[in-house]
């Protein structure tokens, strides 16, 4: 960090300090509930600093300036050492000035500090990029601000979701359980006039990926025959894998294999089964300790649907057929019938008008609405497709309907960016502030993890990202984030970690021909083990995309949606081991977390309890777990310093004492000694260790 000169006065990196993740400077740290008083403090290290002003912003405009004063009425002297990530520790006497902030409504508050020096020079202290949290820096001009997230006071998420292990299934490609039912379902669709529907006779086939039958566009209508009965028959496999929550891509009737072009919200697609099949799956899953989460596709319907009925295949009159249709005002026509608003310009996906009372009543709020119906049938929640394309008031209405029907049901949103600061349709979204969604799909985690494990970012930058999420997401949401490594919309993780190709620049034909070499496949497997070890060590729900745990590979749709097959039994056992560790050590689900980077390359994740309680205050056996990840191709001998752990953490108190403590790897049995908070660890290349620090001493 460079020193800055103002009228001859030099300000270096220790002249002014604010670290939004350190309780000395912000208390409490992290996102806060409405009505919480937050103390913000700035360390001042020069006598020629005349004054400091806290500048607050909400949205893009300054809203308040608050003069900062000595926190206790006189200069507050803190004697000792204050550890700071990324800069030398402050040792000795620390002079702090500060003020407090409190907000009564959910919002994202931004702030920086304006400092006036003797002689009239002005400088600023703001966030150190690329994230709006952590240690800041001095600027000559108004700086990037720090972020303070304020969420709904009564926001909670279901307890079970904090310990859930999620498994995502693309229903057509997981398992066929009732072949005759599948064939009957295909014939149903063909009888509806959908002649493009075809059933693969070979489960190993490559999915159709190009236009057929003289069409100039690709039709995703080839069927492999996975069904609800197949999922039910594989519940024992899922239970052995440690799964407690199934997320099913759409299961309602539709004219495609992906079923995002809904044809009938109240009918299970006949290829998958029927209402009885769904109830049977839900009941047997619940008996096995597994919940079901459905895909709620409410932004649009299919053009080949009961509601739009463009091809006249359904009884009744659809919106396309007549302005007198009961569904006409669901859609936005510029010139009826052929000129209508569709999702991202796809004419097969007419967009619905979410402000229409009739649509809201049918889908969300009515006594027998779509949302409520399937919860009563056995679902435990919804993943909202393209949640950021649903207005906030619609998401809040869905939340109310979901929680009214089942207070323990879960509402997840598809959001690809940072959910807290997301802007769309000209406004800052509020669905992540405790008003709408319980949690979101954590695509930023997926992207940063791939960058870390492939060497595009180092451990320190990855730590900054992980710490930023920890301190900017509301805790009830953070501890239930869907931490995914793959999905039906992105490349499979093993392929992404192994190959340097960019599928966005490849044709479907090139992707169809693409195969990993044996060396790439093995490298991808090693890196996938590291990625999943991170995933299972973080707060939030680790998410497994069907087949990832069996070694499957693939680039983009439809090659990431091949029929399930087992390719690597060893990685299946790896996932079972991680799930067992998470289940056997609840601190890995609900304990607090801190992140460490060592020698610029190795990552540490520390999970711990405080005074015998988890983060939410629940009783828990004292425990601490340290995960260490070496993503490099070289062995590393390194030292982790855990001296900044909270004094209230009983399992970590001996770490600071003179009594050596032994950490034991739950993966390999490797022992490490922790002396005065220092742990020396030898890590193999592409290695992962998960150490239990439950105060084993050498005497034991």
N, C-alpha and C positions, 0 to 999 in steps of 0.2 A: 504494500500500500504506500503510495507516494505521499510525502509531506506537502502541505499547501502553505503558501505564503500570503498573508494579508497585511499590507502596510508594514512589512518588516517582521510581523509576528508569524512564527512558524508553528503550524499545527501538525503533529504527527499522529500515528494511529493510536497512541495512548492518551492524547490530549483530551479527546472526547470519546466516550464509549456508551453505547446502548446495545444490548443484546436482548431481543424480544423473547428469546427462549430461556432466559436466565431469570430466576425469581428475584434476584437483586435489582434488576432493572424493570421487570414487569411482573406484577403480582396481582392476581394469579396469572400464570403463563397459559398459553393456548387460547382456544375459542372459549367464550363465556356466555352464560345465559343472560337474558335481559334482566336488567336491574342490578347486575353485579358491578361493584365498584372496582375499577382497575387502577392500580397505582403504576404510573410510568415514571421512571427515573433516568437521569443522565449523569454519568460520571464526568466531572470537570477536573482537569488536571493542570490548569494554568491560572495564575493570579490575574491575568489581564482579560479574563472573560467577565464582561459586565453583566450580561443578562442572557437568559434563554427563554424562548417562547415555544410552546407546543402548538403546532398547526394541525388542525383536524380537517379532514375532507370526507365527504360522503358522496359517492358518485364521482364526478370529475371536478367539482368546485369546492374551494375552501369554505367551511361553514363556521369555524370557530378558531379563535386564537386565545390561548391561556398562558398567562405568565407563570413561569416555574419558580418555585421557592425552595428553600431548604426543607426537607421532608418533615422534620420534627420542630421547625421553628428556628433551629440553629443548624449549622453544618453537621450532617450525620457522618460520624466517623465509623467505618467498618475496618477493623483490624484483623489481618490474616491474609489468606490467599484466596482470590476469587478465580476459579478456573474458567477459561473462555475458549471455546472451540475456534481455531483459526487465528489466534493472536496470543502473544505471551500473557501468562496469568498476571493479574493485578496483585501485587504483594505490598503489604504495609497499610497505610491509611488511605481510604477511598472517600472522597468527598462527593456526595450525591445531592442533586437538586431534583425536584419532581413535582408532580401534580396528580390528580385523579380524574378518571373519565367514567361516565356511566350512561348507558343508553337503555331506553324503555321499550324500544321496538326492534325487531330483527333487522340487521343491516350489516354491511361490511364498512368498517370505519378505517380510514387511512390516515396516517400521521407521519410527520417529520418534525425536526427541531430547527428553529432559527436561532442562531447564536450571534450576539453583538459583542465585539471586542472593544477594548480601550482605543479611542481614536476614531470610532465610528464604523470600522470595517465590519461586514456581515458575512457569515458563512452558514452552512447548513449541514445537518446530520440526518442521513436517511439510510434506507436499506441498501445493503451490499448485494448487487445483482449476482445471479439471475433470479433470486427468490426474495419475496417481501417479508422475510422473517430471518431470525438469527442475528449475527453480528453485523452492524452497519459500518458506515464510513463517512468521512467529511467530504462535502461538495462545495464548489464555488457558487452554484446556482441551485434553485429549488430542485430537490433531489427525488429519486424514486422513493415512494413512501413505504413505511411498514404497514402490515395488515393486521387488523384486529377484527375477528369475526364475532358477531353478537347474534345468538340464535334464540328461538322461542323458548321461553322459560320452562314450559312443561313438556318439552320434546323428549320422548323416550323411544327406544326401539326394543323389540322383543328380546328377552334374556336369551332364548334359545339360539337366536341368530348370531350372538357373539361367539358361540362355540361351534357353529355350524361348519361343516366341510361340504362344499357345493360340487355337484357334478352336472355338467350341461350335456343334454342329449338332443341331437338332431334326429327326431323320431324315425324318419324313414331309413336311417342308416345305422341303427344300433343293433337291433335283433328282431328277427321274424319269429313270432310265437304261434300264429294261427294262419297257416298258408292259405287255407280255403277261404278264410275271411278276407285276406289281402286280395286274393284273386277276385272275389266277389265285389270288393270295393273298387278295384280297377274297372271292372265291367260296369259298375254303377256310373262312374265318371264317363266312360265311353258311351254309355246309354244316354247320358246328358248331352252328347254331341261333342265331347272332348276327345276327338279321335287321336290326338297327339299323345295321350297317356299310353305308356308301354311299361311292362314289367320285365326287368332284367331276370334272366334265368340263371345267371352266374353272379353270385355274391361278390366275386373278385373283379367284376367288370369295372372299367373306368367310367365315371359318369358321363353322360352326354354333355358336350361343351360347345357344340357348334350348331348352326342352323340346319334344319332337316326339312324334307318334304317340300322343297322349293321355297321355303320361307326365307326372308332376308334378315331374320332375327332369331336368336337362341330362345328356345322354350324349355324351361326347367320342369319338364313333365315326365321324365323317366323315373320309374319307381323301383326301389330295391326291396321294399316290403317290410321294413321295420314297423312294428306296431306296438300298441299298449300292452298286449299280452306278452310280447317279447321282453319288454321292460320288466313286467311283473315276474317273469320267469328268471330274470337275472338279478332280482333283489338280493339274493344271497351273495352274489359276487360283489355287488355294490356295498353291502354291509361289511364284507371282509375288507374292502378297500377303505372303510372308515367313513363312507358317505352318510350324511344326515339330511341333505337337502338336494332334491332333483330340480333343476331348471329345465323345462321342456320347451324347445322352440314350438311354434304354433301347432295346435292339435285340432283346430276347428276346420270344418269343411272348406276347401279351397281348390282352385284349378291350377295347382302347382305342387311340386314336391316340398317346397319350403313353406308354403301355406301362409305367407305374409300378405297375400291378396285374398283376404277373408271372403268366403261365400255365404256362410251362415254361422253367426256367433253362438248360436244355441245348439249346434249339432257337431258332435265329434266326426271328423272325416271318416267315411266308411272304410277306407283302407286301414285306418288305425284301429277301428272297432266301433263302439257306440257308447251311449251314456252308461250302460251297465259295465262295460269294460273299464271305463274311467273310474267309476265308483269302486270296482274290485281292486284296481291298481292302487287307488288312494288308501283304501282300507288296509290292504296287505302291506303297503309301504309304511303307513303309520304304525302298524303292529311291529314292524322291523326297526322302528325308530327313525324313519325317513319321511320327510315332508315333501310335498310337490308344489312347485311354483310355476305358474303358467305365463306364457308370453301374451301380454295384452297389446294388441295392435289396433289402436283406436284413432290414429291420425288419418287413416284412409281405409277404404275397403277395396275389394277387387271389382273390376268392371263386370266380371262374370259372377255376379252375386245376387242374392235375394233382394238386395236393396237398390242396386243400380240396374242390374238385369239387362245389360247391353245387348246380349245375344238371345234374349227371350227364353232362356233355358229353365227358369224358375216359374212356378205358378204365381199369379198375381202380377201387378203392374209395378215395375221399377222406375226409378227416377229418370233413366234414359228414355224410357218408352213414352212417358206422359208427364206433363206438368201437374196432372191431377193425382199423381202417385202420392201415397202417404209419405214417401221418402224423398220427394222432390226437393224440399228445402234443406235436406241433409247436405246437399252438394252445391257447388258454386258454378253456375253456368254463365258464360259470357254470351253464348248464343246457342240455345237449346236446339238439338241434343248433342251435337258433336264438339262444340267448343266449351270445354269445362276445365276447371283447375284440377291438376293432378299432381301427385307427389313427385317432386323433382322432375316433372315433365314426362313421367311414364304414364301413358294413356291407360294402361291396364290397372292403374292405382288411383282412381279418383279420390281427391281429398275431401274430407267431410268438413262441414261448417260447425265448429264446436260450440257456437253461440246459440244454436237452435234448441229450444226447450225440449222438443220431441226427441231429438238425438240424445240429449243429456239424460232424459227420463229413461229411455230404452237401454242405454249403455251403462249409465252410472247410478243414478239416484232413485230410480223406480223401485217399488217393492220387489219386483222380480227381475231387476236389471241384469245385464250380462255379468257385470262385476260381482254382484251378490250371488247370482245363481251358481257360479262355479265354485265359490267359496263354500256354499252350502253342500255342494256335491263332493267336497273333500279337498279342494285346493287350499294351500296355506299362504297364498299371496300371488303377486303378479310382478313380472318384469315389464315395465312400460317401454315399448318400442319407441324409438326417437322421442324420448321424453322432452328434450329441449325444443321440440316442435309442437308440444302441447302447451297451451297457455297456463300460467301459474294457477289461475283460478280453477281450471279444469283438473289439474293435479291435486289441488286442495280438495276439490269435490270428490275425486276418486279416493283420496286418503280417508275422508270422512265416511264414505260408503264402505270401504274396506274395514276400518276399525269398528264401525258400528256393527258389521256382520260378525267379525271375529277380531277382538282386540289384540290377539296374538298373531294375526296375519302380517305379512311382510310386504313392503312396497319398494321395489328396486327400480331405478331408472337407467335407461341407456343414455349415457353422457360420455362423450369422447374426450372432453377437455376438463380442466379444473372446474369442478362443479360449483365451487363457492363464488368464483369470479366470472362465471359464464355470462356472456351477453348474447342475446338473440332477439331478432325482431325489434331492435331499437331500444331494448331495456335490459337492465341487470336482473337476472333471474333470482328468485327467492326460494325455489324448491329445495335447496340444500341448507336452508336456515331453520329447519324444524317445522316448516309450515306444510310441506308436501311429502317428499320422498323420505323413506327411512335411510336409504343408501343408494349408491350409484355403482355402475361398472367402472372399475379403476383402470381405465386405459392408460392414463399417464404412468401408472406403476409398470404396466406392461412395457411401454416404450422405453422408460428409463432403465429398466432391468436388462433389456436386450442391449442397450447402449453400454451399460456397465460390464456385462459379461463378454461383450465382443470388443472391449477396449476403446470404445468411442468416448467414454467419459471415465474419470478415475473415481476411486472410492470416496474422496472428499466431496466431489460434486454430487455423487449419488447420495451420500449422507445428508447433504444440504437439502436435496429433494425429499428424502424420507422424513427428515425433521420438519420441513415446511408443511407437509401433509399432516403430520402429527399435531402441529400447533395452529393450523388454520381451519381444519374440519371440526365441526361439533363432535365432541367425544362419542355421543350415542351413534352418530353416523360413522365416524372413523373406525370404531370397533366392529362395524358390520359391513364395511366396504367389500365389494366383490373383487378380490384381488386375483385377476385372471392373467394367464399367460398365453392363452389361445381362445378363439371363439369361431363361430361360423362366418365371421366377417373379416378375419385376418389370417395370415399364414399360420400353420401349425408351428409351435414353439421350437420343436427339434429342427425343423428345416430352417427357420429364421436364425437360430443360433449356430447353424453349421455352415450355411452357404452365404456367399457375399453377393448374391444376385438380388436385383430389384424387380419383383414381379410386376410392378406398375409399368415397367418398360418392356414387358414381355407379352406377346400375343397368347391367346388361349392355347394355340397349337404348340407354342414353345413351352408353355407351362406343362402341357400334357406330356411332352417328351422329356421333361426335366427329371433327373434322378440324382440323388446324392451318391457320391462315391463311398466306398466302404470307410475310408478315413474320415470323410465328412460326417457320415452317419454316427461313427463312434465319438467324434468330437462333439457333435450335437447332443448326444446322449449324456456325455460328461457335463456339459454346460447346463443341460436341462435338470440334472440332479442339483446343481448349485441354485438354479432359478427356483426350483420347488422347495429347496431347503430355506431360502429366503422367504418364499411365499408362506410356508407353514410356520415360520418364526415370527411373522408380523401380526399385529392386531388386524382384525378383519377376517372375512371368510376366504380361505384358499379355494380357488375354483379350478376344477379339472375338466377340460373339454374332452368329451368321450374319445377314447382311443389314444390320447396323449400318454396316458399311463401304460399303454401297451406298445409304445414306440412308433406310432403312426406318424407319417410325414405328409406334406402337401403344401402347395402354394395357395393362391387365392381361389375363391368360389369358381367352379365346384370341386376343385381338387383338395380343398380342406374339408370336404363333406363326403369323403369316400366311405363305403360300408366298413363297419368296425372289423378289424382283424388284429390278431396278436402277432407282434413282430419282435418284441424284446421283453422276455419274461423277467429279466433282472430289474428293469425299471419299474415294472408292476410291483415287485417286492419292495423297491425303494419307496414308492408312494404308500404302501401299506405300513412301512416302518415309520415314515413321517407322521402319518395319521395316528399311529399308536402312541408316538411320543407326545403329540399334541393332546391326545385324549388322556394320557397318563400324567401329564404335567399341565394342569389347567392354567398355570401362569402364562403359558404360551398363547392362550386365548384371551384372557382378561386381565393379565398383569400389565403394569405400565411398561414403557419402553424407552430406551435411549440407544443412540447410534454412534458408532465410532469408526474412524478411518485410520489406518496405520500404514505408514510408508507410501501413502498415495495410491495403494492398490488393494489392500485387504480390508474387508468390511467386518464390523462387529455389530451384533444386535443383542442387547441385554434386555431381558424381560424379568420383572421383579415384583414382589409384593411389598406393601408398606404396612408395618404394624399388624401383620397377619390378615390383611385385607387386600382384595384386588382393587383395580382402579375405581370400581363402582361401589366400593365399600362392603362388598360381600365377604363373609368369612372364608378364609382360605389358608391352607397349610403354608407356612413360610417356605418360600421357594425362590430360586433365581436360576435362570437359564441363559447361557451365553452362546450364541451362534457365531461362528467365524467362517468367512468365505474367502478363499484365495482364487480369484478368477484367472490368474496368470499361468503361463506354462512353465514357471520356475518355482522351486521350493522357496519358502520364505521363513526365516527365523525372525520373529517380531515380538514386540512388547506391547501389550495392551495396558493402558492406565485407566483403572476404574475408580479413581479417587474422588470423582464428582458425584458418586451415588448419594441419594438422600440419607440423612442421619436416621430418619424414621424407618428405614428398610432393615428390619431385623436380620433377614438372611444375609444381608450384605455388610452389616456392621463389623463382623470379624475381618473383612477384607482390608479395613483401614487399620487394624490393630497389628500388634507385633506377632500374633499367633498365625503361623502359616496355614493357609487353607488349601485344600485339594479340590480341584474341579475334575470331574470324571466325564469323559465323552460318552454320550448315550449311543453313539454310532459305532465307535471303534474301541472303546475302553481306555483310550489315551488319558493319562493323568497330567494335570498341570498344577503348578504351585502358585498361589497368589500370596504375595508378601508385600505389605504396605500398599495394597491396591494395584500392584504390578503383577502381570501374568505374562510369562515368557512362553511362547507357543511356537512349535515347529509345524508349519503347514505344508503339505505336499502340493505339487502343482495341480490346479483344477480341483482343489480339495475343499471339503466341508466338514466341520465338526460342530456338534451341539453338546456343550458342557453343562452338566448339572452342578450348581454351586451351592448345594444344600449343606454347607458348612461341614464337610468332611475335614477333619484335622488329621495331621500325621500321626497323632497319638491313637486315633481310631483305626 
